[in-house]
């Protein structure tokens, strides 16, 4: 579940999050009751690394009385989390600013923070969220579509609303920006504009920069969305293939092309591969398929292509050349058929037989 901090360990462009080195290296001394008989995970990443590409985690084995987390540099802001390695969704999130010497005591249910007023305040907010986390954990054991819609999501919303209330009441508090990065969603649109410029340019400035980038991306997305319609010219692009060689869409002019926007992490995309391979084999003399991996790490993309033995052309959309944004892709998988003249013939969102029925009519 989203609030289970263990999911952070599976985290999917680094902005500058460092400040002039004027203080000692920050650290957190941890003395929690659970350390006596439980295995804990202490993870961290730069506050600027919002995708957690460089997340690091240490295992604290049972029986240790203390554990000290020390920042790698004396000039960067880190997000640090402490969770049980068991099934519980409970955990503690901390912000470690340059030079701070923090002490964390108590338990995962009731902890105290000294050495950081910001984290001491955030502790009370996190502890107020625990009943919601416990309820969501219990609902996961009996989850159905109705339970998810009628109980799980409302509980999640109530928990985020609790945190959003703090942001709403404290627009000039650095913690408010830190919390916004935790709850995300609609709260960014509503509450980010209310924060003061001091907060936006404070220690968590990389979060603000990411939000600003997101707003700009949305504007571009909405503009591109109006252009991606059947009968319109398919925007050309160049991306590297599996061998690192540049591939340009217009190089396939003269034949039908099915652009498959997918990702290695997309279960529906992978589930549909057998049908895709069947139709590729059936019509490969009349069309070409171009798989466009989106929001995917290079190693995961290449591994998925190899594992599932996907035989058609493959490229990967990147931050520098974001073809998913160019084509205003809203869901995965999405398939866009381009005709021999380079115009968009048909758009299919989601899995299902519609694409294959269309191909059968097209080529018979």
N, C-alpha and C positions, 0 to 999 in steps of 0.2 A: 504494500500500500504506500501511497505517497508520503505519509507521515512516518513510516518506518525508516529510521535513519540508516538502517543497514543497506537500503537501496543505494545510498550514496557511494557504496563501494563499487557499484557497477557503473559509475558515472561516465557519461559519453563525452580567439586569437587573443592571445594574451595581451591585455592592455597594461600600461604602466601602473603598478600599485605600490611603487616604492617611493620612499621619501628620503631626503638627505640623512645620511647616517650620523645622527647626533646623540643617540642613546644606546644603552646596552641591549643585547639580544633579549627579546621577550621570551617568557617561559610560563608554564602552567604546572604547578605541583598538584598532583591528584591523589587524594586519600578518600576513597569511597568504600562504603561497607561491602559492596558487592565484590571487591577485590579479594576478600577472604576466601570465597568459594566459587567465583564465577570468572569466566574469561571475558575480558573487555577488549574492545577495539577502539583505538584512538587514531582518528584520521584527520588529515589537514590538507588544505590547498590554498593557494593565493586567492585573495578575495577577487582579484581580477580574472581568475581562471574560472569563469562562471560555468563552463561546460565540464569542469573537473577533469580536464585532460591529463593533468599532472597530479592527481590525487595520490597521497601517500598514506599508508595505514600501518600502525604498529599493533601487535597483539600483546596484551598484558595478561600473563598466565595467572591462575589462582594462587594465592598465598603471598603475593607481594603486598607490602604495607603501603608503599608509596610508589608513584611513577611520575617522572618529570618530562613533560613535552617541552622541547626547546626549538624555537623558530630557527630556520636555516640562515637567515640574515637578520641584521639589526635595523633594517629600514623598510620592511614590507608588512602589509596587513594580511593576516591569515584568518580563515575560518577553520575552527577546530571543533570536532564532534567526538563525543564519548558515548558508546553504546554497548549493550550486552551482546555477546556473540550468540546468545540463545534466541528464542522465538519472539521475545517481547519487542514491541515497537517503541519502547521507551528509550529516550536518549537525551543528551545534553548538547546544546550548540553554544559555542563561544566565539567571540571575535577577539583576536589577539593583536593588539596594536603595538607598534615599535616601542620597545623598552619596558612594556608592562610586565610586572612580576605578579602573577595571579595564583591564588590558592583555591582549590576546589575540594570541598569536604562534604560529608553527609552521605546521601545515597541517590540512586537514580530516581527515586520518588520524592526526595526532599533534600536538595543540595543547597549549599551556601557558597557564595563567591566573595572573596576579599581581594583587594588590589585593583579592582576595576568597577567603578560605579556603573558603567554601561552594562556590563555583564550581570551585575547584581540586580539591576532593574529588569533585564531580560529574563533572569531566572524566575522571577515572580510571574511573568507572562507565560513562560513555558510550563511552569507548574500548573497554572490555571487551565492549560490545554490538556493535561493528562487524562481527565475523565473522558474527554472526547476521543482521545487516542485509544483508551481502553475499550470504549464502546465500539469503535471501528474495528479493532482487533477481534472482538467477539463476533461481530457481524460477518467478518471474513470467513469464519468457520461454518456459517450457514448461508453463504452468499447465493442469492438468486437475482435475476434481473429486477424483480419487484423490490427485493430488499435493497439492492444497490440504488435504485431510483428513489424509493420512498423513505429509506432510513439512512443508508450510508452517505449518500451525497448531501442530504440536509445536515447531518452531523459534521461532515467536513466543512460545509459552508459556515456553520455556527462557530466552529473553531477558528476559521480564518477571519470571521467577522469580529471575534474577540480581539484578535491581534490588530485588525484594521482599525478598531476603535482607538487603540493606543496611537497609531499613526495619525489618525484624524485629529486627535487632541494635542499632538506634539509635533507640529510641522517644523520646528527648529531644533529637533533632537536627532543626532546622528543615528541613534538606534532605529528611528523610524524608517530610514532608507534600508538599513540592514534587514528589518522585518519585511519590508516590501519585497525584497529579493527572495524571501522564504515563501510568501503566500502567492505572489505573482497574480496571474489571471486578470480579472476585471479591476482589481484593486489598483493596478498600475495606472490605468486610464483615469480612475477617479481621484487617487490620492497623490500620485507623483507630482502633478502640477502644483499642488498645495505646499510642497516642501520649499523651504527657503533656499536661496542660492548658496548660503553658507554651508548647508547640509549637502547640497549637490556637489560642492567643490571640496568637501571635507575628506576624512579618511576613507570613506566608502565611495569616492568619486568614480571608480571604475564601474560600479553598479549603475550609477546615473548615466554614464557614457553608454553602457549597454542598452539602457532603456531608451535613450535618445536615438540610438542606432535602430532600435526596434520600431520606434515611431516613424522614422524615415523609410524603413523597409516597408511598412504598411502602406505608406503613400504610394510607393513605387508599385507594390503588389496590386493595389486597387486600380492604378492606371493601366498596368499590364493586363489585368483581368478583362478590361473592356476590349482589348485587342485580340484576345485568344478566343475566337469564335469560328465556327465552321464557315469556310469560304475565304477566310482571311489568309494572308501570307504567313507562313510559318517562320518565325524569327530564326535567323541563322545563328549558329554558335560553333565554337571550336573548343573541344575538351580532349584531354589525353586519354588514350585507351589503356588496356591492361599492360601493354609493353612500354607505356610512357610516350607513345607517338601521338601527335595531334590528329584528331579526327574532326572533320567539318561536316555538318549536316548536309549542306548543299552539294557535297561530293556524291551524294546518292540521288541527285536529281535525275529523273527519267524512270524511276521505279517507285512503287508504293513503299512507304516506310512506316513501321509501327514503333513509336517511341514509348518505351515502358519506363515510367517513373516509379522507382521501387527503392528498397533499402534492405540490407541484410537483417535488420532488426524488425522488419515488418512481417509478422506471421502470415497475414493474408497474401502478401506478395509471394512468399515462399510456397505457400499452399497451392498457389495457382501455377507454379512452374511446370508441373507435368502436362497440363493442358496447353500451356504456351509452347512447350517443346514439341508436342504433338502437331500443333498447327504450323510451327516453324518448319518442321520436316515436310508437312503436306504442301506448303506454299512457298518454300524458300527460293524457288525459281522465279516467283512472281513478286516477291516482297523481301524486304530486309527488316529485321528487328534490331533496334538499338536500345539496349538497357542503359538507363541513366540513373546511377545510384545517387541518392540524395541524403544529406545529413548523415553521412556514413564515413567512418574512418577507413583509410586506404587498406589497412591490413584486414579489416573485417569484410570489406567489399570483395577483395581478391579471394579471401578464404571461402566466402559464400559462393562465388562463381565456380570455384574449383570443386567444392563439396557437392554442389547440386548439378555439376556438369552442364552448365548453361552454354549452349553452343554459338549464340549470336554475338554481335558486336557489343562491347561494353565500354562505357566511359563513366566518369564520376564528376558530379557537380561539386564545386568548391566555393569557398567564400570569395575568392577572387573572380570566379566566373560561375555565378549562381544561376544555373539554367532553370531550377525549380522556381525561382523568383521571376525569371524572364517569361516563363509560361504560366505563372500564377497558379502553381499546383497547391491545392487545398487538402488533398487526401492521397494516401497511398494504398494500393496502387492506382495510378492514373495512366491511361493509355491514350495517346493521340496519334491518329492515322494521318499521314501526310501523303497527298497524291503526287503523281509524277511531275506535276508543274510546281510543286513546292507549296501548295495551299493546304490548309487544314481541312481534311475531309470529314473527320468524325472524332468525337471526344467521349471517352468512357471512364467514369470515375467508379472505383471499387472493383471487386472481383465479380465473376458471374459469366454467363454464357453469351451476353450481348455482343461482345467483340467477335466471338467465333462465328456466331450467326451472321454477322455483318461480313466477315471475310468469306464465308461460304457463298453468300449472295454476290459479293464483289468479283470473285474469281470463277464463277460458273456461268 
